[in-house]
Amino acid sequence: MKFDDDLSIIHSYLCADGYFIKNPPKQKKKYYYIGFRNTNLILLKDFQKRFKRYFRISPRLREGERCTVQNKKIYEGLTKSFGSFYSYW
């Protein structure tokens, strides 16, 4: 992954209010979610715009709630490149 302005801001959003969900190992149906939760529509739209520009996939936007993407390749790329997106204080 090439680190540029869009990816650095996507990374910041995910560290602040993001989440990653993967199915339990024993479950047959596989899923990979990347999400950003926020009530501020400006931030949600900015995340959506930057994510689409960088990954060429548009996250689903639920106004006042979140943006979500289901994509195994992006999920694995982000978690392998950056590990955890949690802030440790």
N, C-alpha and C positions, 0 to 999 in steps of 0.2 A: 504494500500500500504506500502510495506516495503521499507524504504528509504535506498538505497545503492549508490555506486559510479555511476552506470548507471543512476538511476533515478535523482540523484543530477545534473548530467551533462545534461540530457534531460531537466530538469527544468531550468537550466541556459540558454540553447539554446532557449527555449520557451520564457523566460523572455526577452532575447535580441532581437530576430528576429522571434518570433513565433506568431501564430494567432489561434483563435478558432472561428468557424462559425457554427451557428445553424439556422435552418429555422425559419421564422417568425411564431408566435403562430397560426395565422389564416390559414396558408398554410397547405394543406392536405399532401403533400409529405414531409416526414421528412428526414433531413440530419444533420450529425454531422461531421465537418471537424476539424482536427488538422493539422497545417502546420508549417513548418520552412522555411523561405525565406533567401537565401544567395547566393552570386555568387561564393563563394569559394567551390570548389568541395571536398576538403579534409574535411571541416566542414560538408557538406551535407552527405558525406559517413559515417563520424563518428556518426552523428545523426541517420542515417539509421541503422547502425550496433548496436548501443546501444539500440535504440527503439526495434529492432527485438529481441535482447537478453533479454530485460526486459519484453516486452509484448508478445513476440512470434508472432508478426505481422510485416511484412516488409513494411515500407512506400514506396510509389511510388516516384522514384527519377527523377526529370527533371534537367539534368545537367545544372549548371550555373543559376538555378532559385530557386528550392524548393524541399522539401520532403512533401508529404501529406498522410494522413491516414483518412479513413472514418470508424469510429467505435464509436457507441453510448456508449458502456460500458466504454471504455477508456476515452472518452470525459467527461462523467459524473464523473468517478473516479478521474480524474485530477482536474476538476473544483470544486468538493466537497472537495477534500483533501487540495487544495492549493488556492482556490478562484481565484483571478485575477492573471494573469501572467504579468501584466504591471508593469513597474518600475516607481515609483513615486519619483521624485527628488525635 
